[in-house]
Structures are given as structure tokens and as C-alpha cells.
Amino acid sequence: MDVTDLTPAALAELAAPRPLPAVTVAVPTHRREPENEQDALWLKNLLGEARRRIESDESLARADRLDVLAQLDQAAAEVDLRHALDGLLLFAAPGEHQVWSIPRTVPGRVVLSDTFLTRNLVAARAVHSPYWVLTLAAHQVRLWSGTGPELAQARLAGFPQLPANPEKFDPQREEQIGDTPSVYRAEETRTFFRDVDTALTGLLKRDPRPVYLVGVPAAVSLFDSLLTTRSALAGRLEKGGLGDGPASALAPVLEPARAAYATQRQEAVLTRLDEAAGRKVLAAGLDEVWEAVGAGRVAELVVEEDFRATVVVSDGHLAPAARTAGADGEVREDVVDEVVERTLQAGGEVSFVPDGTLAERQSIAAVLRY
């Protein structure tokens, strides 16, 4: 599975308590040679560590140990390192296992607990925010699921949607640039698009994402006028001939609309940070933000995309691990991902911006509730 599968319901299910032991194996992976040559060894060593820790834990029932070891073996068998991204997460508990490939680096580790470690998965979804695309036509509406430049057709929530009488439409004529918009003035098309909007509204309740509309101008204009969840609209691409894809053709044409949306969001985020500074409700820098998120005060977190930090936590404060060798405290390799996870769990919002955007605020900042 990948980050597009992490719906709110899926995250809630993943974060729920499990019977002991709930095992998380996090493996750093690589997309290209020669870096990916070490991935198989990372996986083997971390799985070996997980096995040793499970087998030596006498507090666990023998049946549970054997069950989880079998689940880990099944998870390992499902891993395909030929198509690896930047991180791999294996979850196993009695009676279940899951494998997630994510576009975000993770520190190699094995965690045994009563829940799965989800912070890296949550942060990956936040930084690589998934989106929906609707390709609109009077004879058919397709749904596409995207993450960054990657796009694939999604067959869920009743998509692709077809009108009640699809034989009344001429797809080839309709998809031509400059075609007459008469079909989009027909009541049948309006009714069909209302049905599509109903399906989209239900989908957004389960898996909220920005939505892009693609189609000839008349199709986009009509659907836009009927759209119920207007806050989800991220952009419009008035271009025909893309209704059937393929994804490799649709994704690059959509890129300018996605870039415009990202710029708009970034400008709005930076404005909110400046306003928060004026109201004295801004935290800047990792230590300030860590303290604020621990108190549940973060309303909105803003992080540079590739900001990482390994720190030592001591007395509720953070210090760079390299400067505190041998000092008391707990080392956190993924503290930024933890801050993201805790912000979202407390009902806050998270935005990522390009590296260097928050240079004056030490790469991370937060708008506080008070």
C-alpha cells in the first residue's frame, strides 16, 4: 500500500491498540542504483532483529510469538524492492500484517508495542498530499488518484460514472476542442453531473483531498456550477481529449494547475505565519514547536519538505544529538515526523513548504491556539 491508501478511517484503524506484540519494522529504501543495493540487507537485518526480540520476549505467549513471526514472514514475502520508494513500513500483530511503501525517508528501527508506529506514514502523506482528478465528459466521468507527479485511475465510489442513457452521446465529437456546448445545456447532462457530484461528495467525506477538474470548457463550467464541496476545488484544466487518459498523458498536462495551487497555498500559509507573529501566537524553531505541540497549542504546523533532525529529548526540551553525546535523555531520529503526527492527532493542520522558505524560522514554525 502507499500513502494514497491512508484515509482517515485507515489511519484510525492502524493507530488502534493491538494485542501484544504489535511490531513495526521501518526500513530506509532507495529508488535508484547504486543506493538501492543496500536495501535488501537493511530489510534482512531489521527483520532478523525483530525476530530475535520477539523470540526472546518471555512475557509474550508462545502462540502469539509464533503468530506474529508468521505474519512478519508473510509481510516480507510481499515486499518488492524493485519498485521501492524512500521508506518501507512493515506492520505485524497477531492475525494481521500490512506493508506500506512511502515517498519519505524513515530511520531504520524495530518497535514492539501495543500499537503500530504510524508517525512516518502520517508525515509522508502530509508532505506528499494526495489529490483527486475528475475527467469530465457527458458520456463518462473518470476518477484519478494522484500523489505528486504520480497518477492512476481509481475505480471506487462508483467511478467511472456513466449517464443513464450513454448511447445518446457521441464521445469523439464531444471530446474535440471547440465542439458546440449544446450537450452541456441538456438536462440529461446536468442530471448526470449532479449524480457525479453526489458520488464525489461521499468520497470526500471518507477521503478528503484537493480536486482538479479536467475537460472541455463547457463540461468544466457546468460541473463547477454544480459542485457541492467547493472548498475542495484546487484547479480547473479546460482541455479535451484526456478523458480516457492514459495517466502518463494526463499527469504532465495537469502539472501547471498543481503548481499554481501549491503557490497559492504557500502564499496563504506564509501570510498566516506573519499574522501569527504580529499577534504573538507564533512558535519558531524545533524546540519551541516541540514544547507547543506537547501542550496541545498548535493550530497549524508549517515545515520545510526535507527538514529532518535527530535530537535528544531531556526535561521536555530538544537538543541536537551530535552536541549531546553521552548526555541523559532519549534520542529521537524522526522527531519532525512525530511533531507532524501529534499535531494532526490534536486536530491541527499541517503544511509543507519548499526548503529554504522558513530559513528565518529555523525550518519549522507553528500558529498557536493561544
N, C-alpha and C positions, 0 to 999 in steps of 0.2 A: 504494500500500500504506500501511497505518497501523501503529501500534505493536502491535496485536494479532497482526500477522504476524511480529513479531520473536521467533521461537522461538530457543532456544539453538543449534539447528542453522543457522538462518538467519543469526544473528549471527556464528557461526564462519565461515560461507561469505562473508559480507560483509567480515570482517576479514582474510581470507586475502590473501596477496600477489597482485598482478596484473601482467601485462605493462605496461610504461610506455607511455603515461601513464594512471594511474588518476585520474580527475577527480572532485572533489566540488564541487558548486555549492550553497551554503547560502543560502536566501532567506528573510528575515523576511516573514511574511504576516499577514493580519488577517481576522477572521471577519465584521466588520460595516463598514458605511459610517460616517463618510467615510474611516476609516483605510485601508480596502482599496483605495481609489482609486490608491494609490501602488504596489500590489503588482506590477502589470504592468510598470511602469517599473523597479522593482527587478530583476525577472526578466530583462528585456531587457538592462539594463546589466551584470548579472553574467554572463549568457551571452555578451555581447559581450567582456567581459574574459577569459572562459575561452577564447573563440575566438582572441583576439589572442595570448594566452600560448602556446596550442598551436601556432599557425601560426608563431610566431617562435622556437620551440624547435628549433634545428637539430640537437640531439642525438637527436631522435626521427626514426625512419624515416618517409619521406613516406607510405607506405601506412598506417602506424599513425596518423599525424596525420589523414589523411582518414577512416579508420575511426572514430576517436573523435569527430571533428566530426559525422559522420553519426549516431552514437549519441546525441550531445547533441541534435541536431535532433529525433530521434525521441522522446527524453525530454521535450523542451519541448512537443512536439505532444500528449503525454499529460497535460499539466498542465491542471487545471480549477480556475481561481482563483475560480469562483463558489461552490465548496464548500471554500474554503481553511480551514485551521485557523490555528495560530500560527507554524508554520515549515514550510518546504519544502526537501527534500534531493533533489538530482539526482545520481546516480552514473553515470559512464560510463567504460568501458575498451574496448580492442579486442574487438569481438564481443559486447558486452553493455551494457545500461543498466537503471537502476531509478529509480523515482520514489516518494518517501515523503512523506506529509503527516503532521505531528506536532503534538500539542497542547502545544507548548513553544516559546518564542521562541528563535531562533537568530541569531547575528551574521552579517550578510551577508559572504560570503567565497567565494573560489575557491582550491582547493587541488589542486595536481598532485603526485602521489607515486606510490609503488608499492602503496599500499593506499587504500581509501576512508576518509574521516574519519567515524567512527561515533559519536563521543562524544555528540553532541546527540541522536541517535536512541536510544542506550542510556539516557541520562538521562531522556528523555521516557517511555520505557517504565517506568523505575523509579518516577517520580513519579506516573504515571497507571497504576498496576498493573492489568493486565488480570485478569479473573476469568471463571470458568465458572459457568453456572447449568444445573441439570437440572430440568426439569419432569416430575414422576413420575406415571405412571398405569399401571394394569395392562395397558392396551391399547396404550400407546405412551410412549416417553420421548424428549423432545426436548432438544437441547443448544443453549445460547445463549452467545454470546461478548460480554463487556462490557468497557468502559473508562469509568470514571466513570459518569455517568448514561446513556451511550450503550449500547444493547443491540441485538444482531441474532442471528437464528437461525444456527447453524453446522451445515453439512452436511458433516461429516467424521468419521473414526474409526467409520464405520458408523451414525452418528446421522442422522435419528431411528431409534431402535431399536424393533422390533416383536417381539412374542412369537411363538412357533412356531404358535400357534392363535389369532390375534387375533379370529376370529369368535365365540369363547366369551365375550367380554366386552361389556358394554353401556356404552360411553363416557359417554353422557348421564347415566345413573343413577350411575355411578361418580364423576363429577365433582361431583355435588351435595353441598353441605355437609350433614354429618350422615348420609350414606349408611352402611349397615352395612359393617363392615370385613371381611366374610367372604371377599371376593375376595383380600384380602391375607393370608389364612390359608391359601389354596390353594397346594399345592406347585408348580403351574404358574407362579404369580406369583413365588414365591421363586426358582425356576429362571431365570425371565426376568430378574429383578433381579440375579441372580448374573452372567448374561451381560452385562448393562449395566455392572456393576461391573468386569468384566474389560476391557471396551472403555474405560471411564474410566481404569483403571489404566494401560493402554497409552498413552492420550492424555497423562496427566500425566507420564509418563516423557519424552515428546517435548516437551511444553509445560506445565511445572508452573505452576499458578495456584491461588488460593483457589477453593473450590467452594461454591456455595449450593444447597440442596435445596428444591424447591418442590412442594407437592402436598397432598392431604388428609392429615390426621394419620396415618392408618393406613399410607399409602404412604411418607411421610417416615420414620416409625418403622421400617418394615420395611427400607427401603434403608439407613438409618443403621446398623442392626444387621449388615448385610452388607458395609458399606464397608471396603475393604482399606486404602486410603491415608487413614487417619484424620487425619493431620497436615494434610491439605489442606482439611478441612471448616471453612468460615468461618461458616456460619449456616444456619438452617432457617426456612422460611416455611411454616407449616401452613395452607394456603389452597387450596381447589379452584377450578376454573373458569378456570385460567390456562395449562393445558397447551398450548393452541394459540396462545397469545399474544393479540393481537399484542405486539410489543416495546414499543409505546407504552403498553400497559396493564400489562405485567409490570414494567417498569423502575421506575415510581414506587412500586408496592406493595413492591418489594424494597428500597427506599431505607432504611427503618428497620433492616433486618438489616445492610446495608452500613455504616451509621453506627455501629451497635453494634460491629461487627468492627473498624472503624477506631479507635474509642475504646479498645477492649481492646488493640489493638496499640500504640497510642500510650502507654498507661499502662505496658505492659511495657517499651517502649523507654526511657522516662524512668527507670524503675526500674533498668535495666541501666546507664544512664549514671551514676546516683548510686552504684551499687555499684562501677563502674569508678573513679570519683573516690576512693572510700574505699580502693581497692586501689592507687591511684597509677598507673593504666593508662588515664588519660583524656587525650585531646588536645582542646583547645577553641580555636576561632578558626581562621581560614583558614590562617594561616602555619604554626601548629603541625600542623594536619591535613595540609597540603601536604608538610611535611617527613616526617611519619609514613608517608604513603602512598607517598612516594618510596622509603622504606626497606622497604616491604612489611610494615609493622607493623599495618595497620588490619584488625581483625577485623569491626567493624561501624561503618558511617558513618551519621550522622543529620544531615539537612539540612532547613532550613525550605523549604517548597514554592517560594516565589518568590525565594529568595536568589540573587542574581547579583553578580558582581564582575568588573571589568576591572582587571587588575593588571599590574605589571612584574615579571618573574622575573629576579633578579640574584643570583648566588652561592648559588643554591639556596633563596633566600628570596623572599617576595612583598611588594610594597608597592603601595598604591593608585596607579593610573596617574595620577590627577589631581595627586598630590603629587610626582610624579617626572618631570614633563615635561622632556624633554631628557636624562634620565639614561640610562646604559647599561643594557641588558637587553632582554628580549623581552616585548612586550605580549601578554597573553592575554585575549581578550574573553570566553571561555567556560571560565574556569578551574574553576568549580564543576562543570560537566559533565565536565571532564577528570578531576577528582578522583573523581567517581562512576564513570566508566569504568575508571579504573585500580584502584579498589577491587574492582570486580566481576571484572576480569581476574585479580586476585591471589587470588580465592576468598573475598573478604569479602562481607558483606551490606550492603544499603543500605536505609534507611528515610527517608521524608519525613514531616514533621510540619507542622501549620499555622504560618503566620507568627506570630512572637512567642513561640512555645513555647520557643525556645532563646535568649531575649534575654540571659540572664546568661552564655551561652557563645558570644556573637557569631555566632549563627545557624547554626553548624556545629560538630559535635563527633564524636569517634570513640572507640570502645573499642579499645584496643591489644592486640595479642597478647602483648606483653612490654614 
